[in-house]
Amino acid sequence: MRLNRLQKVLWAAVAVALVGVGAAVVFIDRSLPSVEQAEFRPTFALPDADGRLRSPADFPGKHLLVFFGFTNCPDICPTTLAEVAQVMDDLGEQSDDVQPLFISIDPERDRELGLDEYTEAFHPSILGLAGDAAQTRAAADSFRIYYEREDNADAPDGYAMSHSPALYLISPEGDWLGQFTYGTPASEILAELQARL
């Protein structure tokens, strides 16, 4: 099949465009760090129920499953903690290599209500952490999560907490490995962890 002059010009333009795109991709690849290259190491320094300050360094060799929430949460928090509990049960002996953490975004009230009792009701391995306002904000900012108090006449004490609902996976070295969106089944979280343990 013979190409007319217009078709030849168009194909030449396509070839030039592809070369330009290829060069741009190579340039971008060399000039910008990839997601894998860019380090993201969220951290925290928050007390447990006994007042002991906890940080990622307290869990050497363990993957961390981190969730930010509050004990009066009507749906997202209990659902996520139930999924985490299922994951910990299904991990069996490998559960020793995983530490689930529940970081309170409503620390004053959660301490009064009994944060330890709340987390233990889901699974004994889930550790609750509740700092002061500055410690909580620093941890949330480090994980790049949102939370805010919202007035709500129907909620206990007249307010609730709006917050990012993801579950975060952190490596034993402290690197952010990913997050699970709200509603991710326990089986998917389990499979991801088992692939890394």
C-alpha positions in Angstrom: 0.0 0.0 0.0 1.4 3.4 -1.1 1.2 6.3 1.3 0.3 9.7 -0.1 2.2 12.8 0.8 -0.1 13.8 3.7 0.1 10.4 5.2 3.9 10.4 5.1 4.0 13.8 6.8 1.6 12.6 9.5 3.6 9.5 10.2 6.8 11.5 10.3 5.1 13.8 12.9 4.0 10.8 15.0 7.6 9.5 14.9 9.0 12.9 16.0 6.4 13.1 18.8 7.3 9.6 20.0 11.0 10.4 20.1 10.1 13.6 22.1 8.0 11.7 24.6 10.7 9.0 25.0 13.3 11.7 25.7 11.0 13.4 28.2 10.3 10.1 30.0 14.1 9.5 30.3 14.6 13.1 31.5 11.8 12.8 34.1 13.0 9.4 35.2 16.5 10.7 35.8 15.5 14.1 37.4 12.7 13.1 39.8 12.9 10.4 42.5 10.4 7.5 42.0 8.0 6.5 44.8 10.4 3.7 45.7 13.4 6.0 45.8 11.7 8.7 47.9 11.8 7.8 51.5 8.7 8.4 53.6 9.2 7.5 57.2 6.3 8.5 59.4 6.9 8.5 63.1 5.3 9.0 66.4 6.2 9.4 70.1 3.1 8.7 72.2 2.5 7.2 75.6 0.7 3.9 76.2 -1.8 3.4 79.0 1.1 3.0 81.5 2.6 6.3 80.5 5.5 4.7 78.7 6.5 6.8 75.7 6.4 4.6 72.6 8.0 5.2 69.2 8.7 2.9 66.2 12.1 2.0 67.8 10.1 0.1 70.5 9.1 -2.5 67.9 12.3 -3.8 66.3 11.9 -6.3 63.5 8.2 -5.8 63.4 5.8 -4.5 60.7 3.5 -1.9 62.1 -0.2 -1.7 61.3 -1.2 1.9 62.3 -4.7 3.3 62.6 -5.8 6.7 63.8 -9.2 6.9 65.4 -11.3 7.4 68.6 -13.2 5.2 70.9 -16.6 6.9 70.4 -16.4 6.3 66.6 -19.6 4.6 65.5 -18.5 2.7 62.4 -15.1 3.2 60.8 -12.9 2.6 63.8 -14.6 -0.5 65.1 -14.9 -2.0 61.6 -11.2 -1.4 60.9 -10.1 -2.8 64.3 -12.2 -5.9 63.7 -10.4 -6.4 60.4 -7.1 -6.0 62.1 -8.1 -8.5 64.8 -9.0 -11.0 62.1 -5.7 -10.4 60.4 -3.8 -11.0 63.7 -5.7 -14.3 64.3 -5.1 -15.5 60.7 -1.4 -14.8 60.8 -0.9 -17.5 63.5 2.8 -17.7 64.5 3.6 -14.9 62.1 1.6 -12.4 64.2 4.7 -12.1 66.4 6.2 -10.1 63.5 3.4 -7.6 63.4 2.4 -4.9 65.9 -1.0 -3.2 65.4 -1.3 0.3 66.9 -4.4 2.4 67.5 -3.5 6.1 67.8 -6.1 8.2 69.5 -7.1 11.5 67.8 -9.3 12.2 70.8 -6.8 11.4 73.5 -8.2 13.2 76.6 -11.6 11.6 76.3 -10.2 8.2 75.2 -7.9 8.0 78.2 -10.9 8.7 80.4 -13.0 6.0 78.7 -10.2 3.4 78.9 -8.3 3.1 75.7 -6.6 -0.2 76.7 -10.0 -1.8 77.4 -11.3 -0.6 74.1 -8.4 -2.0 72.0 -8.2 -5.3 74.0 -11.9 -5.9 73.3 -10.9 -6.3 69.7 -7.6 -8.1 70.1 -5.0 -8.3 72.9 -2.2 -7.4 70.6 -3.6 -4.0 69.6 -1.7 -1.3 71.5 -3.5 1.9 72.1 -1.5 5.2 72.2 -2.8 8.5 73.4 -0.6 11.6 73.8 -1.3 15.2 74.4 -2.6 17.6 71.7 0.9 18.4 70.4 2.1 14.8 70.3 -1.1 13.7 68.5 -0.8 16.5 65.9 2.9 15.7 65.3 2.1 12.0 64.7 -0.9 12.8 62.4 1.2 15.3 60.4 4.0 12.7 60.1 1.6 10.2 58.6 0.0 13.0 56.6 -3.5 12.3 57.9 -6.4 14.6 58.6 -8.4 14.8 61.8 -10.7 17.5 63.3 -13.2 17.8 66.0 -16.8 18.4 64.8 -19.7 19.6 66.9 -22.6 17.0 66.8 -25.5 17.3 69.1 -26.3 13.6 68.6 -22.8 12.3 69.5 -21.6 11.6 73.0 -20.4 14.8 74.8 -21.8 16.8 71.8 -19.0 16.2 69.4 -17.4 13.6 67.1 -14.1 13.4 65.2 -13.7 13.5 61.5 -10.5 11.7 60.3 -8.6 9.9 57.6 -9.9 6.3 57.6 -6.9 4.4 56.2 -4.8 1.7 57.8 -1.1 2.2 57.4 1.6 -0.4 56.9 5.1 0.5 58.1 8.2 -1.7 57.6 10.5 -2.9 60.4 13.0 -0.2 59.1 10.3 2.5 59.5 9.5 2.9 55.9 5.9 3.6 54.8 4.9 0.5 52.7 1.4 1.5 51.8 -2.1 1.9 53.1 -5.3 0.0 53.1 -8.5 2.0 52.3 -11.4 1.8 54.6 -13.3 -1.4 53.9 -10.3 -3.4 52.7 -11.1 -7.1 53.6 -9.0 -8.8 56.2 -8.0 -11.3 53.6 -6.3 -8.7 51.4 -4.4 -7.2 54.4 -3.4 -10.7 55.4 -2.1 -11.5 51.9 0.0 -8.3 51.7 1.5 -9.0 55.1 2.3 -12.6 54.4 4.0 -11.6 51.2 6.3 -9.4 53.3 7.0 -11.6 56.3 
